[in-house]
Amino acid sequence: SESPAIATQTHLTYMAVRRRKAAKGSGGGKSAGASSQNSSAVTSMSKAQQPPTTADPPFYLRRYPMIFVAIAFPILSVLLSRGGFRIRDSVGSGEGVKGIIASERMRPQSPRDAVKAIYVGDAYDVLATYPHDPKAFTQGLTYFGGTLYEGTGLNGKSELRELELGVGEGVTGSVLRSTKLDEKYFGEGIAHYHDANGNERIIQITWQEQTGFIYDAKTFEVLKEFRYETKTNEGWGITYDDARHEFIVSDGSDFLFFWDRDTLEEKRRVQVTLRNLVSNNDDDDEPEISTRPVQQINELEMVNGLVFANVWYQNVLIAIDPVNGQVVRVYDFTKLYTKRSPGADCFNGISVTEKQDELLVTGKNWPNMYRIRLR
């Protein structure tokens, strides 16, 4: 039998002879009649008599298919293992059908699906309900090491507090310790953090006084008073990004402000924006998408690398990408506290807990605080 190399040469020689014969028979150019005659002649041949066309596979592939498979299979295996197709690597530890399904999920979303994915509805579970002081005009919550702190507002009633947290007999959500602000200050958001020397600190801002305070978290002693400016020259919410050593501040506008932890100087600011579908017609392949600024951003909390925020007088939590300001999730809390007492004000107050994806939320003058888990 012929070797693959010889078979290849035989095939090429045969094709060259065939082309020369075709050229000789046409006399340098095909007439319509000659073309018709040649076509009829080929058609009248039996399948066994017809010469191979240029589309036919080489002789060695037709005669030795198993040899080709034996050679190709190891090459294909190497490609798969070294990332030629990257099914497994593209989805981490996914394998087989699960890996392929995960790959499908990781494909880029359509514009419509990307926008719809932002609105997750009431994708949370209430794990526990704690008592909360209904007289507390809650402006901010912050948590560290098993201790929950609260900042309250209103002139003459603004405080920094440490709260009793839990359920069971005798647990009332009472104030364990507190310090009052001067009545000229309307207290706003608070955040727990560690300074450059590792000391526990709490920062608190005020509404329209452009004044902030830094406390010793263990004694509530005021260590520093400072001034600041924002777009509206107001202070609403504040949280701390431990990874970047910076505070993130809201002022009721559509901007977030990033302050250096040590100097309290503004490093940058980003506008918070939300994408919406102008047309929700599923038949529209390219729906029009609008981007609008989100105003009246209130209390803030850093959660798993995103800035979670209350929006003044709306029953939502929004999750904001701190790099570009885009809202990536909108949670609807309309059903959280439906039968509100006459004195209850708006939904406000977010804090992380000792467990990832579990938050504490409440509102101004709410009688309860809720531990929730995000889905």
Stockholm file with secondary structure:
# STOCKHOLM 1.0

chainA/1-375         SESPAIATQTHLTYMAVRRRKAAKGSGGGKSAGASSQNSSAVTSMSKAQQPPTTADPPFYLRRYPMIFVAIAFPILSVLLSRGGFRIRDSVGSGEGVKGIIASERMRPQSPRDAVKAIYVGDAYDVLATYPHDPKAFTQGLTYFGGTLYEGTGLNGKSELRELELGVGEGVTGSVLRSTKLDEKYFGEGIAHYHDANGNERIIQITWQEQTGFIYDAKTFEVLKEFRYETKTNEGWGITYDDARHEFIVSDGSDFLFFWDRDTLEEKRRVQVTLRNLVSNNDDDDEPEISTRPVQQINELEMVNGLVFANVWYQNVLIAIDPVNGQVVRVYDFTKLYTKRSPGADCFNGISVTEKQDELLVTGKNWPNMYRIRLR
#=GR chainA/1-375 SS CCCHHHHHHHHHHHHHHHHHHHHHHHTTSCCHHHHHHHHHHHHHSCTTTSCCCTTSCCHHHHHCHHHHHHHHHHHHHHHHHTTSSCTTGGGTTCCHHHHHHHHHHTSCCCHHHHHHTTEEESCEEEEEEEECCTTCCEEEEEEETTEEEEEECSTTTCEEEEECCCCSTTCCCCEEEEEECCTTCCEEEEEEEECTTSCEEEEEEESSSCEEEEEETTTCCEEEEEECCCSSSCCCEEEEETTTTEEEEECSSSEEEEEETTTCCEEEEEECEEEEESCCCTTCSSCCEEEEECCCEEEEEEETTEEEEEETTEEEEEEECTTTCBEEEEEECTTTSCSCCTTCCCEEEEEECSSTTEEEEEETTCSEEEEEEEC
#=GC SS_cons         CCCHHHHHHHHHHHHHHHHHHHHHHHTTSCCHHHHHHHHHHHHHSCTTTSCCCTTSCCHHHHHCHHHHHHHHHHHHHHHHHTTSSCTTGGGTTCCHHHHHHHHHHTSCCCHHHHHHTTEEESCEEEEEEEECCTTCCEEEEEEETTEEEEEECSTTTCEEEEECCCCSTTCCCCEEEEEECCTTCCEEEEEEEECTTSCEEEEEEESSSCEEEEEETTTCCEEEEEECCCSSSCCCEEEEETTTTEEEEECSSSEEEEEETTTCCEEEEEECEEEEESCCCTTCSSCCEEEEECCCEEEEEEETTEEEEEETTEEEEEEECTTTCBEEEEEECTTTSCSCCTTCCCEEEEEECSSTTEEEEEETTCSEEEEEEEC
//
